[in-house]
Structure formats: structure tokens, C-alpha cells
């Protein structure tokens, strides 16, 4: 069974609470989706043979997970 290389990044969106407070939670959700989409496109252009996942981890934190077989 081959090994698995897992890379994990934790990102905190600065001033995210201010976006939610000023524009509402739907706007905040849109910001998170836009940030996730940005990182996914950056990772897609970086290397094609890896599984990539961006997820909301907490209130204003995001996980970026990249996995590849060794």
C-alpha cells in the first residue's frame, strides 16, 4: 500500500466578524466561498495529480488540505 503525503494549512480571515456585522451572514458566506474558490484555482494550477479540499473550520478559519500518494 503506497504512502500518503498530506499537507494542511490553517487560514484565519482577518476582520471577518466586521463583514458579518456590517453586511450580514449571507455576505460573509459569500466571502468564504470566494476565498475557497481562489485557493482551489491556485492549487489547481500548481499541481494536477493531488486531491485538494478547502473547508470552513470555524467562525473565521479555513482549512486547506492537499493530499497525494507517495
CHARMM internal coordinates of N, CA and C (Angstrom, degrees):
IC EDIT
DIST 1 N 1 CA 1.4542
DIST 1 CA 1 C 1.5234
ANGL 1 N 1 CA 1 C 108.31
DIST 1 C 2 N 1.3405
ANGL 1 CA 1 C 2 N 118.08
DIHE 1 N 1 CA 1 C 2 N 126.50
DIST 2 N 2 CA 1.4629
ANGL 1 C 2 N 2 CA 120.58
DIHE 1 CA 1 C 2 N 2 CA -178.38
DIST 2 CA 2 C 1.5278
ANGL 2 N 2 CA 2 C 111.28
DIHE 1 C 2 N 2 CA 2 C -70.83
DIST 2 C 3 N 1.3306
ANGL 2 CA 2 C 3 N 115.50
DIHE 2 N 2 CA 2 C 3 N 155.50
DIST 3 N 3 CA 1.4573
ANGL 2 C 3 N 3 CA 120.84
DIHE 2 CA 2 C 3 N 3 CA 176.46
DIST 3 CA 3 C 1.5179
ANGL 3 N 3 CA 3 C 111.23
DIHE 2 C 3 N 3 CA 3 C -76.15
DIST 3 C 4 N 1.2973
ANGL 3 CA 3 C 4 N 114.77
DIHE 3 N 3 CA 3 C 4 N 170.91
DIST 4 N 4 CA 1.4570
ANGL 3 C 4 N 4 CA 120.73
DIHE 3 CA 3 C 4 N 4 CA -179.02
DIST 4 CA 4 C 1.5196
ANGL 4 N 4 CA 4 C 108.81
DIHE 3 C 4 N 4 CA 4 C -129.93
DIST 4 C 5 N 1.3143
ANGL 4 CA 4 C 5 N 116.39
DIHE 4 N 4 CA 4 C 5 N 127.95
DIST 5 N 5 CA 1.4517
ANGL 4 C 5 N 5 CA 122.92
DIHE 4 CA 4 C 5 N 5 CA 176.03
DIST 5 CA 5 C 1.5266
ANGL 5 N 5 CA 5 C 107.49
DIHE 4 C 5 N 5 CA 5 C -97.23
DIST 5 C 6 N 1.3406
ANGL 5 CA 5 C 6 N 116.93
DIHE 5 N 5 CA 5 C 6 N 120.95
DIST 6 N 6 CA 1.4607
ANGL 5 C 6 N 6 CA 121.35
DIHE 5 CA 5 C 6 N 6 CA -179.16
DIST 6 CA 6 C 1.5256
ANGL 6 N 6 CA 6 C 108.75
DIHE 5 C 6 N 6 CA 6 C -119.92
DIST 6 C 7 N 1.3117
ANGL 6 CA 6 C 7 N 115.81
DIHE 6 N 6 CA 6 C 7 N 125.74
DIST 7 N 7 CA 1.4643
ANGL 6 C 7 N 7 CA 122.28
DIHE 6 CA 6 C 7 N 7 CA 175.43
DIST 7 CA 7 C 1.5217
ANGL 7 N 7 CA 7 C 107.85
DIHE 6 C 7 N 7 CA 7 C -112.63
DIST 7 C 8 N 1.3183
ANGL 7 CA 7 C 8 N 115.78
DIHE 7 N 7 CA 7 C 8 N 135.79
DIST 8 N 8 CA 1.4550
ANGL 7 C 8 N 8 CA 121.21
DIHE 7 CA 7 C 8 N 8 CA -176.27
DIST 8 CA 8 C 1.5262
ANGL 8 N 8 CA 8 C 109.22
DIHE 7 C 8 N 8 CA 8 C -132.62
DIST 8 C 9 N 1.3197
ANGL 8 CA 8 C 9 N 115.64
DIHE 8 N 8 CA 8 C 9 N 131.46
DIST 9 N 9 CA 1.4673
ANGL 8 C 9 N 9 CA 121.31
DIHE 8 CA 8 C 9 N 9 CA 175.24
DIST 9 CA 9 C 1.5244
ANGL 9 N 9 CA 9 C 107.77
DIHE 8 C 9 N 9 CA 9 C -125.89
DIST 9 C 10 N 1.3161
ANGL 9 CA 9 C 10 N 116.02
DIHE 9 N 9 CA 9 C 10 N 139.01
DIST 10 N 10 CA 1.4563
ANGL 9 C 10 N 10 CA 121.93
DIHE 9 CA 9 C 10 N 10 CA 175.48
DIST 10 CA 10 C 1.5268
ANGL 10 N 10 CA 10 C 107.04
DIHE 9 C 10 N 10 CA 10 C -111.43
DIST 10 C 11 N 1.3179
ANGL 10 CA 10 C 11 N 115.88
DIHE 10 N 10 CA 10 C 11 N 127.33
DIST 11 N 11 CA 1.4535
ANGL 10 C 11 N 11 CA 121.18
DIHE 10 CA 10 C 11 N 11 CA -177.67
DIST 11 CA 11 C 1.5242
ANGL 11 N 11 CA 11 C 108.82
DIHE 10 C 11 N 11 CA 11 C -121.21
DIST 11 C 12 N 1.3198
ANGL 11 CA 11 C 12 N 115.64
DIHE 11 N 11 CA 11 C 12 N 135.76
DIST 12 N 12 CA 1.4524
ANGL 11 C 12 N 12 CA 122.23
DIHE 11 CA 11 C 12 N 12 CA 176.08
DIST 12 CA 12 C 1.5255
ANGL 12 N 12 CA 12 C 107.78
DIHE 11 C 12 N 12 CA 12 C -112.18
DIST 12 C 13 N 1.3238
ANGL 12 CA 12 C 13 N 117.02
DIHE 12 N 12 CA 12 C 13 N 125.33
DIST 13 N 13 CA 1.4609
ANGL 12 C 13 N 13 CA 120.68
DIHE 12 CA 12 C 13 N 13 CA 179.42
DIST 13 CA 13 C 1.5258
ANGL 13 N 13 CA 13 C 109.40
DIHE 12 C 13 N 13 CA 13 C -86.08
DIST 13 C 14 N 1.3243
ANGL 13 CA 13 C 14 N 116.49
DIHE 13 N 13 CA 13 C 14 N 111.75
DIST 14 N 14 CA 1.4596
ANGL 13 C 14 N 14 CA 121.21
DIHE 13 CA 13 C 14 N 14 CA -179.79
DIST 14 CA 14 C 1.5225
ANGL 14 N 14 CA 14 C 111.52
DIHE 13 C 14 N 14 CA 14 C -64.12
DIST 14 C 15 N 1.3119
ANGL 14 CA 14 C 15 N 115.38
DIHE 14 N 14 CA 14 C 15 N 143.43
DIST 15 N 15 CA 1.4708
ANGL 14 C 15 N 15 CA 123.30
DIHE 14 CA 14 C 15 N 15 CA 176.07
DIST 15 CA 15 C 1.5198
ANGL 15 N 15 CA 15 C 113.89
DIHE 14 C 15 N 15 CA 15 C 61.17
DIST 15 C 16 N 1.3273
ANGL 15 CA 15 C 16 N 117.08
DIHE 15 N 15 CA 15 C 16 N 21.23
DIST 16 N 16 CA 1.4606
ANGL 15 C 16 N 16 CA 119.52
DIHE 15 CA 15 C 16 N 16 CA -177.66
DIST 16 CA 16 C 1.5259
ANGL 16 N 16 CA 16 C 111.68
DIHE 15 C 16 N 16 CA 16 C -64.67
DIST 16 C 17 N 1.3320
ANGL 16 CA 16 C 17 N 117.43
DIHE 16 N 16 CA 16 C 17 N -37.43
DIST 17 N 17 CA 1.4645
ANGL 16 C 17 N 17 CA 120.89
DIHE 16 CA 16 C 17 N 17 CA 179.14
DIST 17 CA 17 C 1.5322
ANGL 17 N 17 CA 17 C 110.61
DIHE 16 C 17 N 17 CA 17 C -58.59
DIST 17 C 18 N 1.3148
ANGL 17 CA 17 C 18 N 116.97
DIHE 17 N 17 CA 17 C 18 N -37.29
DIST 18 N 18 CA 1.4613
ANGL 17 C 18 N 18 CA 120.49
DIHE 17 CA 17 C 18 N 18 CA 179.19
DIST 18 CA 18 C 1.5244
ANGL 18 N 18 CA 18 C 111.32
DIHE 17 C 18 N 18 CA 18 C -64.02
DIST 18 C 19 N 1.3218
ANGL 18 CA 18 C 19 N 117.37
DIHE 18 N 18 CA 18 C 19 N -35.58
DIST 19 N 19 CA 1.4743
ANGL 18 C 19 N 19 CA 120.58
DIHE 18 CA 18 C 19 N 19 CA 177.27
DIST 19 CA 19 C 1.5196
ANGL 19 N 19 CA 19 C 109.47
DIHE 18 C 19 N 19 CA 19 C -64.78
DIST 19 C 20 N 1.3486
ANGL 19 CA 19 C 20 N 116.11
DIHE 19 N 19 CA 19 C 20 N -48.02
DIST 20 N 20 CA 1.4731
ANGL 19 C 20 N 20 CA 119.73
DIHE 19 CA 19 C 20 N 20 CA 178.85
DIST 20 CA 20 C 1.5266
ANGL 20 N 20 CA 20 C 111.31
DIHE 19 C 20 N 20 CA 20 C -61.28
DIST 20 C 21 N 1.3343
ANGL 20 CA 20 C 21 N 117.19
DIHE 20 N 20 CA 20 C 21 N -43.86
DIST 21 N 21 CA 1.4662
ANGL 20 C 21 N 21 CA 120.70
DIHE 20 CA 20 C 21 N 21 CA -177.36
DIST 21 CA 21 C 1.5205
ANGL 21 N 21 CA 21 C 111.69
DIHE 20 C 21 N 21 CA 21 C -66.53
DIST 21 C 22 N 1.3184
ANGL 21 CA 21 C 22 N 117.13
DIHE 21 N 21 CA 21 C 22 N -38.75
DIST 22 N 22 CA 1.4677
ANGL 21 C 22 N 22 CA 120.22
DIHE 21 CA 21 C 22 N 22 CA -175.73
DIST 22 CA 22 C 1.5292
ANGL 22 N 22 CA 22 C 112.54
DIHE 21 C 22 N 22 CA 22 C -83.47
DIST 22 C 23 N 1.3510
ANGL 22 CA 22 C 23 N 117.29
DIHE 22 N 22 CA 22 C 23 N -42.06
DIST 23 N 23 CA 1.4652
ANGL 22 C 23 N 23 CA 120.59
DIHE 22 CA 22 C 23 N 23 CA -171.42
DIST 23 CA 23 C 1.5267
ANGL 23 N 23 CA 23 C 114.07
DIHE 22 C 23 N 23 CA 23 C -111.56
DIST 23 C 24 N 1.3361
ANGL 23 CA 23 C 24 N 117.94
DIHE 23 N 23 CA 23 C 24 N -10.56
DIST 24 N 24 CA 1.4611
ANGL 23 C 24 N 24 CA 121.29
DIHE 23 CA 23 C 24 N 24 CA 178.77
DIST 24 CA 24 C 1.5177
ANGL 24 N 24 CA 24 C 112.71
DIHE 23 C 24 N 24 CA 24 C 99.47
DIST 24 C 25 N 1.3274
ANGL 24 CA 24 C 25 N 114.21
DIHE 24 N 24 CA 24 C 25 N 164.27
DIST 25 N 25 CA 1.4655
ANGL 24 C 25 N 25 CA 120.55
DIHE 24 CA 24 C 25 N 25 CA -175.40
DIST 25 CA 25 C 1.5279
ANGL 25 N 25 CA 25 C 113.15
DIHE 24 C 25 N 25 CA 25 C -68.77
DIST 25 C 26 N 1.3173
ANGL 25 CA 25 C 26 N 118.11
DIHE 25 N 25 CA 25 C 26 N -29.98
DIST 26 N 26 CA 1.4684
ANGL 25 C 26 N 26 CA 119.06
DIHE 25 CA 25 C 26 N 26 CA 177.56
DIST 26 CA 26 C 1.5260
ANGL 26 N 26 CA 26 C 110.49
DIHE 25 C 26 N 26 CA 26 C -65.14
DIST 26 C 27 N 1.3360
ANGL 26 CA 26 C 27 N 116.60
DIHE 26 N 26 CA 26 C 27 N -39.17
DIST 27 N 27 CA 1.4639
ANGL 26 C 27 N 27 CA 119.72
DIHE 26 CA 26 C 27 N 27 CA 176.55
DIST 27 CA 27 C 1.5234
ANGL 27 N 27 CA 27 C 110.07
DIHE 26 C 27 N 27 CA 27 C -65.95
DIST 27 C 28 N 1.3365
ANGL 27 CA 27 C 28 N 117.03
DIHE 27 N 27 CA 27 C 28 N -41.00
DIST 28 N 28 CA 1.4600
ANGL 27 C 28 N 28 CA 120.44
DIHE 27 CA 27 C 28 N 28 CA 177.59
DIST 28 CA 28 C 1.5140
ANGL 28 N 28 CA 28 C 111.85
DIHE 27 C 28 N 28 CA 28 C -60.77
DIST 28 C 29 N 1.3314
ANGL 28 CA 28 C 29 N 116.79
DIHE 28 N 28 CA 28 C 29 N -42.27
DIST 29 N 29 CA 1.4631
ANGL 28 C 29 N 29 CA 120.43
DIHE 28 CA 28 C 29 N 29 CA 177.06
DIST 29 CA 29 C 1.5311
ANGL 29 N 29 CA 29 C 111.20
DIHE 28 C 29 N 29 CA 29 C -61.34
DIST 29 C 30 N 1.3205
ANGL 29 CA 29 C 30 N 116.41
DIHE 29 N 29 CA 29 C 30 N -38.66
DIST 30 N 30 CA 1.4629
ANGL 29 C 30 N 30 CA 120.36
DIHE 29 CA 29 C 30 N 30 CA 177.99
DIST 30 CA 30 C 1.5224
ANGL 30 N 30 CA 30 C 110.88
DIHE 29 C 30 N 30 CA 30 C -63.69
DIST 30 C 31 N 1.3273
ANGL 30 CA 30 C 31 N 116.73
DIHE 30 N 30 CA 30 C 31 N -41.11
DIST 31 N 31 CA 1.4646
ANGL 30 C 31 N 31 CA 120.36
DIHE 30 CA 30 C 31 N 31 CA 177.68
DIST 31 CA 31 C 1.5232
ANGL 31 N 31 CA 31 C 109.98
DIHE 30 C 31 N 31 CA 31 C -60.08
DIST 31 C 32 N 1.3386
ANGL 31 CA 31 C 32 N 116.97
DIHE 31 N 31 CA 31 C 32 N -46.44
DIST 32 N 32 CA 1.4618
ANGL 31 C 32 N 32 CA 119.89
DIHE 31 CA 31 C 32 N 32 CA 179.25
DIST 32 CA 32 C 1.5214
ANGL 32 N 32 CA 32 C 111.56
DIHE 31 C 32 N 32 CA 32 C -60.64
DIST 32 C 33 N 1.3131
ANGL 32 CA 32 C 33 N 117.76
DIHE 32 N 32 CA 32 C 33 N -42.88
DIST 33 N 33 CA 1.4625
ANGL 32 C 33 N 33 CA 121.03
DIHE 32 CA 32 C 33 N 33 CA 179.10
DIST 33 CA 33 C 1.5213
ANGL 33 N 33 CA 33 C 111.07
DIHE 32 C 33 N 33 CA 33 C -63.38
DIST 33 C 34 N 1.3302
ANGL 33 CA 33 C 34 N 116.38
DIHE 33 N 33 CA 33 C 34 N -40.60
DIST 34 N 34 CA 1.4683
ANGL 33 C 34 N 34 CA 119.83
DIHE 33 CA 33 C 34 N 34 CA 178.75
DIST 34 CA 34 C 1.5275
ANGL 34 N 34 CA 34 C 111.57
DIHE 33 C 34 N 34 CA 34 C -64.93
DIST 34 C 35 N 1.3373
ANGL 34 CA 34 C 35 N 117.18
DIHE 34 N 34 CA 34 C 35 N -42.10
DIST 35 N 35 CA 1.4614
ANGL 34 C 35 N 35 CA 120.60
DIHE 34 CA 34 C 35 N 35 CA 178.53
DIST 35 CA 35 C 1.5284
ANGL 35 N 35 CA 35 C 110.19
DIHE 34 C 35 N 35 CA 35 C -64.72
DIST 35 C 36 N 1.3342
ANGL 35 CA 35 C 36 N 117.51
DIHE 35 N 35 CA 35 C 36 N -44.07
DIST 36 N 36 CA 1.4634
ANGL 35 C 36 N 36 CA 121.04
DIHE 35 CA 35 C 36 N 36 CA 178.41
DIST 36 CA 36 C 1.5259
ANGL 36 N 36 CA 36 C 110.85
DIHE 35 C 36 N 36 CA 36 C -61.23
DIST 36 C 37 N 1.3222
ANGL 36 CA 36 C 37 N 116.79
DIHE 36 N 36 CA 36 C 37 N -42.50
DIST 37 N 37 CA 1.4682
ANGL 36 C 37 N 37 CA 121.13
DIHE 36 CA 36 C 37 N 37 CA 179.22
DIST 37 CA 37 C 1.5281
ANGL 37 N 37 CA 37 C 110.60
DIHE 36 C 37 N 37 CA 37 C -63.56
DIST 37 C 38 N 1.3299
ANGL 37 CA 37 C 38 N 116.87
DIHE 37 N 37 CA 37 C 38 N -40.79
DIST 38 N 38 CA 1.4673
ANGL 37 C 38 N 38 CA 120.66
DIHE 37 CA 37 C 38 N 38 CA 177.98
DIST 38 CA 38 C 1.5212
ANGL 38 N 38 CA 38 C 110.63
DIHE 37 C 38 N 38 CA 38 C -59.43
DIST 38 C 39 N 1.3352
ANGL 38 CA 38 C 39 N 116.98
DIHE 38 N 38 CA 38 C 39 N -50.71
DIST 39 N 39 CA 1.4632
ANGL 38 C 39 N 39 CA 119.58
DIHE 38 CA 38 C 39 N 39 CA -177.85
DIST 39 CA 39 C 1.5139
ANGL 39 N 39 CA 39 C 111.42
DIHE 38 C 39 N 39 CA 39 C -65.52
DIST 39 C 40 N 1.3243
ANGL 39 CA 39 C 40 N 117.69
DIHE 39 N 39 CA 39 C 40 N -35.63
DIST 40 N 40 CA 1.4664
ANGL 39 C 40 N 40 CA 119.35
DIHE 39 CA 39 C 40 N 40 CA 178.33
DIST 40 CA 40 C 1.5231
ANGL 40 N 40 CA 40 C 110.56
DIHE 39 C 40 N 40 CA 40 C -63.63
DIST 40 C 41 N 1.3342
ANGL 40 CA 40 C 41 N 117.63
DIHE 40 N 40 CA 40 C 41 N -42.31
DIST 41 N 41 CA 1.4736
ANGL 40 C 41 N 41 CA 119.05
DIHE 40 CA 40 C 41 N 41 CA 179.19
DIST 41 CA 41 C 1.5242
ANGL 41 N 41 CA 41 C 110.78
DIHE 40 C 41 N 41 CA 41 C -67.24
DIST 41 C 42 N 1.3301
ANGL 41 CA 41 C 42 N 117.90
DIHE 41 N 41 CA 41 C 42 N -36.73
DIST 42 N 42 CA 1.4588
ANGL 41 C 42 N 42 CA 120.48
DIHE 41 CA 41 C 42 N 42 CA 177.32
DIST 42 CA 42 C 1.5233
ANGL 42 N 42 CA 42 C 110.68
DIHE 41 C 42 N 42 CA 42 C -63.82
DIST 42 C 43 N 1.3203
ANGL 42 CA 42 C 43 N 117.02
DIHE 42 N 42 CA 42 C 43 N -43.43
DIST 43 N 43 CA 1.4642
ANGL 42 C 43 N 43 CA 120.88
DIHE 42 CA 42 C 43 N 43 CA 179.46
DIST 43 CA 43 C 1.5237
ANGL 43 N 43 CA 43 C 111.29
DIHE 42 C 43 N 43 CA 43 C -69.58
DIST 43 C 44 N 1.3304
ANGL 43 CA 43 C 44 N 117.63
DIHE 43 N 43 CA 43 C 44 N -35.44
DIST 44 N 44 CA 1.4650
ANGL 43 C 44 N 44 CA 120.37
DIHE 43 CA 43 C 44 N 44 CA 177.93
DIST 44 CA 44 C 1.5199
ANGL 44 N 44 CA 44 C 111.27
DIHE 43 C 44 N 44 CA 44 C -63.23
DIST 44 C 45 N 1.3279
ANGL 44 CA 44 C 45 N 116.86
DIHE 44 N 44 CA 44 C 45 N -36.26
DIST 45 N 45 CA 1.4540
ANGL 44 C 45 N 45 CA 119.11
DIHE 44 CA 44 C 45 N 45 CA 179.78
DIST 45 CA 45 C 1.5267
ANGL 45 N 45 CA 45 C 111.26
DIHE 44 C 45 N 45 CA 45 C -77.75
DIST 45 C 46 N 1.3372
ANGL 45 CA 45 C 46 N 116.25
DIHE 45 N 45 CA 45 C 46 N -15.98
DIST 46 N 46 CA 1.4633
ANGL 45 C 46 N 46 CA 121.30
DIHE 45 CA 45 C 46 N 46 CA -176.64
DIST 46 CA 46 C 1.5225
ANGL 46 N 46 CA 46 C 111.87
DIHE 45 C 46 N 46 CA 46 C -79.80
DIST 46 C 47 N 1.3074
ANGL 46 CA 46 C 47 N 117.59
DIHE 46 N 46 CA 46 C 47 N -51.54
DIST 47 N 47 CA 1.4665
ANGL 46 C 47 N 47 CA 119.96
DIHE 46 CA 46 C 47 N 47 CA -179.75
DIST 47 CA 47 C 1.5230
ANGL 47 N 47 CA 47 C 109.45
DIHE 46 C 47 N 47 CA 47 C -157.22
DIST 47 C 48 N 1.3070
ANGL 47 CA 47 C 48 N 115.93
DIHE 47 N 47 CA 47 C 48 N 129.93
DIST 48 N 48 CA 1.4665
ANGL 47 C 48 N 48 CA 121.46
DIHE 47 CA 47 C 48 N 48 CA -171.28
DIST 48 CA 48 C 1.5284
ANGL 48 N 48 CA 48 C 114.54
DIHE 47 C 48 N 48 CA 48 C -83.28
DIST 48 C 49 N 1.3107
ANGL 48 CA 48 C 49 N 119.32
DIHE 48 N 48 CA 48 C 49 N -26.50
DIST 49 N 49 CA 1.4689
ANGL 48 C 49 N 49 CA 119.81
DIHE 48 CA 48 C 49 N 49 CA -170.62
DIST 49 CA 49 C 1.5201
ANGL 49 N 49 CA 49 C 113.06
DIHE 48 C 49 N 49 CA 49 C -94.39
DIST 49 C 50 N 1.3073
ANGL 49 CA 49 C 50 N 117.73
DIHE 49 N 49 CA 49 C 50 N 27.92
DIST 50 N 50 CA 1.4627
ANGL 49 C 50 N 50 CA 121.66
DIHE 49 CA 49 C 50 N 50 CA 179.44
DIST 50 CA 50 C 1.5237
ANGL 50 N 50 CA 50 C 110.02
DIHE 49 C 50 N 50 CA 50 C -120.92
DIST 50 C 51 N 1.3188
ANGL 50 CA 50 C 51 N 115.68
DIHE 50 N 50 CA 50 C 51 N 147.96
DIST 51 N 51 CA 1.4631
ANGL 50 C 51 N 51 CA 121.09
DIHE 50 CA 50 C 51 N 51 CA 173.51
DIST 51 CA 51 C 1.5206
ANGL 51 N 51 CA 51 C 107.45
DIHE 50 C 51 N 51 CA 51 C -84.51
DIST 51 C 52 N 1.3261
ANGL 51 CA 51 C 52 N 116.96
DIHE 51 N 51 CA 51 C 52 N 132.56
DIST 52 N 52 CA 1.4505
ANGL 51 C 52 N 52 CA 121.67
DIHE 51 CA 51 C 52 N 52 CA -176.85
DIST 52 CA 52 C 1.5242
ANGL 52 N 52 CA 52 C 110.01
DIHE 51 C 52 N 52 CA 52 C -127.23
DIST 52 C 53 N 1.3202
ANGL 52 CA 52 C 53 N 115.53
DIHE 52 N 52 CA 52 C 53 N 140.48
DIST 53 N 53 CA 1.4569
ANGL 52 C 53 N 53 CA 120.38
DIHE 52 CA 52 C 53 N 53 CA -179.00
DIST 53 CA 53 C 1.5152
ANGL 53 N 53 CA 53 C 108.82
DIHE 52 C 53 N 53 CA 53 C -144.49
DIST 53 C 54 N 1.3183
ANGL 53 CA 53 C 54 N 116.85
DIHE 53 N 53 CA 53 C 54 N 131.51
DIST 54 N 54 CA 1.4541
ANGL 53 C 54 N 54 CA 121.58
DIHE 53 CA 53 C 54 N 54 CA 171.77
DIST 54 CA 54 C 1.5208
ANGL 54 N 54 CA 54 C 107.38
DIHE 53 C 54 N 54 CA 54 C -119.89
DIST 54 C 55 N 1.3281
ANGL 54 CA 54 C 55 N 116.49
DIHE 54 N 54 CA 54 C 55 N 128.87
DIST 55 N 55 CA 1.4629
ANGL 54 C 55 N 55 CA 120.39
DIHE 54 CA 54 C 55 N 55 CA -176.83
DIST 55 CA 55 C 1.5237
ANGL 55 N 55 CA 55 C 109.93
DIHE 54 C 55 N 55 CA 55 C -138.93
DIST 55 C 56 N 1.3159
ANGL 55 CA 55 C 56 N 114.43
DIHE 55 N 55 CA 55 C 56 N 151.85
DIST 56 N 56 CA 1.4602
ANGL 55 C 56 N 56 CA 120.48
DIHE 55 CA 55 C 56 N 56 CA 173.02
DIST 56 CA 56 C 1.5155
ANGL 56 N 56 CA 56 C 107.50
DIHE 55 C 56 N 56 CA 56 C -78.64
DIST 56 C 57 N 1.3279
ANGL 56 CA 56 C 57 N 115.81
DIHE 56 N 56 CA 56 C 57 N 128.45
DIST 57 N 57 CA 1.4614
ANGL 56 C 57 N 57 CA 121.47
DIHE 56 CA 56 C 57 N 57 CA -174.12
DIST 57 CA 57 C 1.5174
ANGL 57 N 57 CA 57 C 112.00
DIHE 56 C 57 N 57 CA 57 C -103.19
DIST 57 C 58 N 1.2916
ANGL 57 CA 57 C 58 N 117.18
DIHE 57 N 57 CA 57 C 58 N -31.42
DIST 58 N 58 CA 1.4606
ANGL 57 C 58 N 58 CA 122.04
DIHE 57 CA 57 C 58 N 58 CA -178.43
DIST 58 CA 58 C 1.5095
ANGL 58 N 58 CA 58 C 108.47
DIHE 57 C 58 N 58 CA 58 C -154.29
DIST 58 C 59 N 1.3182
ANGL 58 CA 58 C 59 N 115.62
DIHE 58 N 58 CA 58 C 59 N -156.01
DIST 59 N 59 CA 1.4537
ANGL 58 C 59 N 59 CA 119.64
DIHE 58 CA 58 C 59 N 59 CA -179.36
DIST 59 CA 59 C 1.5119
ANGL 59 N 59 CA 59 C 112.92
DIHE 58 C 59 N 59 CA 59 C -57.79
DIST 59 C 60 N 1.3338
ANGL 59 CA 59 C 60 N 116.34
DIHE 59 N 59 CA 59 C 60 N -51.41
DIST 60 N 60 CA 1.4638
ANGL 59 C 60 N 60 CA 119.32
DIHE 59 CA 59 C 60 N 60 CA -179.07
DIST 60 CA 60 C 1.5291
ANGL 60 N 60 CA 60 C 112.08
DIHE 59 C 60 N 60 CA 60 C -132.23
DIST 60 C 61 N 1.3188
ANGL 60 CA 60 C 61 N 116.48
DIHE 60 N 60 CA 60 C 61 N 22.71
DIST 61 N 61 CA 1.4602
ANGL 60 C 61 N 61 CA 121.11
DIHE 60 CA 60 C 61 N 61 CA 178.35
DIST 61 CA 61 C 1.5274
ANGL 61 N 61 CA 61 C 110.45
DIHE 60 C 61 N 61 CA 61 C -108.58
DIST 61 C 62 N 1.3244
ANGL 61 CA 61 C 62 N 114.31
DIHE 61 N 61 CA 61 C 62 N 148.10
DIST 62 N 62 CA 1.4532
ANGL 61 C 62 N 62 CA 121.82
DIHE 61 CA 61 C 62 N 62 CA 178.86
DIST 62 CA 62 C 1.5271
ANGL 62 N 62 CA 62 C 108.38
DIHE 61 C 62 N 62 CA 62 C -131.97
DIST 62 C 63 N 1.3142
ANGL 62 CA 62 C 63 N 116.31
DIHE 62 N 62 CA 62 C 63 N 140.44
DIST 63 N 63 CA 1.4596
ANGL 62 C 63 N 63 CA 122.10
DIHE 62 CA 62 C 63 N 63 CA 173.35
DIST 63 CA 63 C 1.5200
ANGL 63 N 63 CA 63 C 108.63
DIHE 62 C 63 N 63 CA 63 C -103.54
DIST 63 C 64 N 1.3143
ANGL 63 CA 63 C 64 N 115.10
DIHE 63 N 63 CA 63 C 64 N 137.25
DIST 64 N 64 CA 1.4692
ANGL 63 C 64 N 64 CA 121.39
DIHE 63 CA 63 C 64 N 64 CA 171.95
DIST 64 CA 64 C 1.5059
ANGL 64 N 64 CA 64 C 105.73
DIHE 63 C 64 N 64 CA 64 C -118.51
DIST 64 C 65 N 1.3258
ANGL 64 CA 64 C 65 N 116.63
DIHE 64 N 64 CA 64 C 65 N 119.61
DIST 65 N 65 CA 1.4582
ANGL 64 C 65 N 65 CA 122.47
DIHE 64 CA 64 C 65 N 65 CA -175.92
DIST 65 CA 65 C 1.5239
ANGL 65 N 65 CA 65 C 108.41
DIHE 64 C 65 N 65 CA 65 C -120.44
DIST 65 C 66 N 1.3328
ANGL 65 CA 65 C 66 N 116.04
DIHE 65 N 65 CA 65 C 66 N 128.95
DIST 66 N 66 CA 1.4659
ANGL 65 C 66 N 66 CA 121.33
DIHE 65 CA 65 C 66 N 66 CA 178.49
DIST 66 CA 66 C 1.5260
ANGL 66 N 66 CA 66 C 106.99
DIHE 65 C 66 N 66 CA 66 C -128.46
DIST 66 C 67 N 1.3291
ANGL 66 CA 66 C 67 N 117.38
DIHE 66 N 66 CA 66 C 67 N 124.97
DIST 67 N 67 CA 1.4600
ANGL 66 C 67 N 67 CA 123.10
DIHE 66 CA 66 C 67 N 67 CA -177.76
DIST 67 CA 67 C 1.5280
ANGL 67 N 67 CA 67 C 110.10
DIHE 66 C 67 N 67 CA 67 C -123.40
DIST 67 C 68 N 1.3287
ANGL 67 CA 67 C 68 N 115.13
DIHE 67 N 67 CA 67 C 68 N 145.39
DIST 68 N 68 CA 1.4608
ANGL 67 C 68 N 68 CA 120.55
DIHE 67 CA 67 C 68 N 68 CA 175.71
DIST 68 CA 68 C 1.5192
ANGL 68 N 68 CA 68 C 109.23
DIHE 67 C 68 N 68 CA 68 C -152.37
DIST 68 C 69 N 1.3194
ANGL 68 CA 68 C 69 N 116.05
DIHE 68 N 68 CA 68 C 69 N 143.91
DIST 69 N 69 CA 1.4621
ANGL 68 C 69 N 69 CA 120.96
DIHE 68 CA 68 C 69 N 69 CA 174.85
DIST 69 CA 69 C 1.5178
ANGL 69 N 69 CA 69 C 109.16
DIHE 68 C 69 N 69 CA 69 C -70.27
DIST 69 C 70 N 1.3196
ANGL 69 CA 69 C 70 N 116.19
DIHE 69 N 69 CA 69 C 70 N 142.93
DIST 70 N 70 CA 1.4685
ANGL 69 C 70 N 70 CA 120.97
DIHE 69 CA 69 C 70 N 70 CA 178.02
DIST 70 CA 70 C 1.5010
ANGL 70 N 70 CA 70 C 110.59
DIHE 69 C 70 N 70 CA 70 C -84.22
END
COOR INIT
IC SEED 1 N 1 CA 1 C
IC BUILD
